[in-house]
């Protein structure tokens, strides 16, 4: 069963929110991003991976965690 979508949220809006957040905070984990933006962890991971493929952000692996940051 799919979870209900937040009213008015599109993939582009989710991505924009993530990029703005990573512009403000240098490095963040997926769990920190999902908490700050009040979105599900899996939703955050989905859009982080898409933004990584699109070369807007990338990550650095430290221990067992990935810390995301903006590259453009």
C-alpha positions as CSV (number, residue, x, y, z in Angstrom):
1,X,0.0,0.0,0.0
2,X,1.4,3.4,-1.0
3,X,1.6,6.2,1.6
4,X,-0.5,9.3,0.9
5,X,1.4,12.1,-0.7
6,X,1.8,15.5,1.0
7,X,-0.6,18.0,-0.6
8,X,1.1,20.1,-3.2
9,X,4.5,18.4,-3.0
10,X,6.0,17.4,-6.3
11,X,9.4,15.7,-7.0
12,X,10.7,19.1,-8.1
13,X,9.7,20.7,-4.8
14,X,11.2,17.9,-2.7
15,X,14.5,18.3,-4.6
16,X,14.4,22.1,-4.3
17,X,13.9,21.8,-0.5
18,X,16.8,19.4,-0.2
19,X,19.2,21.6,-2.3
20,X,18.2,24.6,-0.2
21,X,18.8,22.8,3.0
22,X,22.2,21.5,1.9
23,X,23.1,25.1,0.9
24,X,22.5,26.1,4.5
25,X,24.1,23.2,6.2
26,X,27.4,21.9,4.8
27,X,27.0,18.1,5.5
28,X,23.9,16.2,6.5
29,X,22.9,12.6,6.8
30,X,19.7,11.3,5.2
31,X,18.1,11.0,8.6
32,X,19.0,14.6,9.5
33,X,17.5,15.8,6.2
34,X,14.3,13.8,6.6
35,X,13.9,15.2,10.2
36,X,14.6,18.8,9.2
37,X,12.2,18.6,6.2
38,X,9.6,16.5,8.0
39,X,9.6,13.9,5.3
40,X,9.9,10.1,5.5
41,X,13.4,8.6,5.5
42,X,12.7,6.6,2.4
43,X,11.4,9.7,0.6
44,X,14.5,11.6,1.5
45,X,16.8,8.8,0.3
46,X,14.9,8.5,-3.0
47,X,15.4,12.2,-3.8
48,X,19.0,12.3,-2.5
49,X,19.8,9.4,-4.9
50,X,18.1,11.2,-7.8
51,X,19.9,14.5,-7.0
52,X,23.2,12.5,-6.9
53,X,22.5,10.9,-10.3
54,X,21.7,14.4,-11.6
55,X,25.1,15.7,-10.2
56,X,23.6,18.4,-7.9
57,X,24.8,16.7,-4.7
58,X,27.1,13.9,-3.7
59,X,28.1,12.2,-0.5
60,X,31.1,11.1,1.6
61,X,31.0,7.8,3.4
62,X,32.2,8.1,7.0
63,X,31.9,4.9,8.9
64,X,28.6,3.4,8.2
65,X,26.9,6.7,7.4
66,X,26.7,8.8,4.2
67,X,26.9,12.6,4.6
68,X,25.4,14.5,1.7
69,X,26.6,17.9,0.4
70,X,25.9,20.2,-2.5
71,X,28.4,20.3,-5.5
72,X,26.7,22.8,-7.7
